[in-house]
Amino acid sequence: VVSQPDLEMELADIADKDIWASKFKCLTATLEDIAGQKAILAQNHQWSDIENLPKQDQLVFETWNAIPNTYINMKKYAFGVLSIFGSTYVCEQVFSNMNYIKNKYRSHLTDDSLQACVKMKVTSYSPDVQTLCTEVQEQKSH
């Protein structure tokens, strides 16, 4: 629970501190720069290079985490607002993938099969195939 009067005092106090104002201006400039780099890389079809760019959400959270706990109401409010968009995105991503998986050609999937397919689509698990293959016993001839 965030206290509105305390939040307003914290906002007024932090806005008066040059170090925090410059930190958020720097964050904004960095985020705009990353977005520009992503656009250029996408235009040139350099998809793997996009993965190497700093993660924008991580930069935002790092900046908010750096703020001292004397501004706890402001931090709680910011994290609450930031988490809304992340959870909404994940939900939309899952439903979009589910609709793609269960289309008119695959309408007879069971709920268990659909659930397994959605899990595979939305997770970033990447099995170590080499290790798995070495652990499997080869089939011996009779």
C-alpha positions in Angstrom: 0.0 0.0 0.0 1.4 3.4 -1.0 0.7 6.5 1.0 -0.4 9.2 -1.4 0.8 12.2 0.8 4.2 10.4 1.4 4.5 9.6 -2.3 3.9 13.3 -3.2 6.6 14.4 -0.7 9.0 11.8 -2.1 8.4 12.9 -5.7 8.9 16.6 -4.8 12.1 15.7 -2.9 13.6 13.5 -5.6 12.8 16.0 -8.3 14.9 18.5 -6.5 17.9 16.2 -6.4 20.1 16.7 -9.5 21.7 13.3 -9.3 18.4 11.5 -9.7 17.0 13.8 -12.4 20.2 13.2 -14.4 20.0 9.5 -13.8 16.5 9.3 -15.3 17.5 11.6 -18.2 20.5 9.3 -18.9 18.2 6.2 -18.7 15.8 7.9 -21.2 18.7 8.6 -23.6 20.0 5.1 -23.3 16.6 3.5 -23.9 16.1 5.7 -27.0 19.6 4.8 -28.3 18.9 1.1 -27.8 15.5 1.4 -29.6 17.3 3.1 -32.5 20.0 0.4 -32.7 17.2 -2.3 -32.7 15.5 -0.6 -35.6 18.7 -0.4 -37.6 19.6 -4.0 -36.9 16.1 -5.2 -37.8 16.1 -3.2 -41.0 19.4 -5.0 -41.9 18.0 -8.4 -40.8 20.7 -8.7 -38.1 18.4 -10.5 -35.7 21.2 -12.2 -33.6 22.8 -8.9 -33.0 19.6 -7.6 -31.4 19.9 -10.3 -28.7 23.3 -8.8 -27.8 21.9 -5.3 -27.0 21.3 -4.4 -23.3 17.8 -5.5 -22.1 15.7 -2.3 -21.8 13.5 -3.6 -19.0 16.6 -4.7 -17.0 18.0 -1.1 -17.3 14.7 0.4 -16.0 14.6 -2.0 -13.0 18.3 -1.4 -12.2 17.7 2.4 -12.2 14.7 2.1 -9.9 16.6 -0.4 -7.6 19.4 2.2 -7.3 17.1 4.7 -5.6 17.5 4.7 -1.9 14.7 3.1 0.3 14.0 6.6 1.7 11.8 6.8 -1.4 10.0 3.5 -0.7 6.5 4.7 -1.6 7.8 5.9 -5.0 9.6 2.6 -5.6 6.6 0.6 -4.6 4.4 2.6 -7.0 6.9 2.4 -9.9 7.4 -1.4 -9.5 3.6 -1.9 -9.3 3.1 0.0 -12.6 6.0 -1.7 -14.3 4.9 -5.2 -13.4 1.4 -4.6 -14.9 2.8 -4.3 -18.4 5.1 -7.3 -18.1 2.3 -9.6 -16.9 -0.1 -8.3 -19.6 2.5 -9.0 -22.3 3.1 -12.6 -21.1 -0.6 -13.3 -21.1 -1.0 -11.9 -24.6 1.9 -13.9 -25.8 0.5 -17.2 -24.4 -2.9 -16.6 -25.9 -1.4 -15.7 -29.2 0.8 -18.8 -29.3 -2.2 -21.0 -28.2 -4.3 -19.7 -31.1 -1.4 -20.4 -33.5 -1.0 -23.9 -32.2 -4.7 -24.8 -32.1 -5.8 -23.7 -35.5 -8.5 -25.2 -37.8 -6.1 -27.9 -39.0 -5.2 -29.0 -35.5 -8.5 -28.6 -33.8 -8.5 -32.2 -32.3 -5.6 -31.6 -29.9 -6.3 -32.7 -26.4 -6.0 -30.2 -23.5 -2.8 -32.0 -22.4 -1.3 -31.9 -25.8 -2.2 -28.2 -26.2 -0.7 -27.5 -22.8 2.5 -29.2 -23.7 2.8 -27.4 -27.0 2.2 -24.0 -25.4 4.8 -24.7 -22.8 7.3 -25.6 -25.5 6.5 -22.5 -27.4 6.7 -19.9 -24.6 9.7 -21.3 -22.6 13.3 -20.6 -23.5 14.4 -24.1 -22.6 17.1 -25.4 -24.9 18.1 -29.0 -24.3 21.7 -30.1 -24.5 21.2 -32.7 -27.3 24.8 -33.9 -27.2 24.6 -34.8 -23.5 21.2 -36.4 -23.9 22.4 -38.5 -26.8 25.5 -39.7 -24.9 23.3 -40.7 -21.9 20.9 -42.9 -24.1 22.0 -46.5 -24.4 22.5 -47.5 -28.0 20.2 -50.2 -29.4 22.0 -53.5 -29.6 21.3 -56.0 -32.3 19.8 -59.4 -31.4 
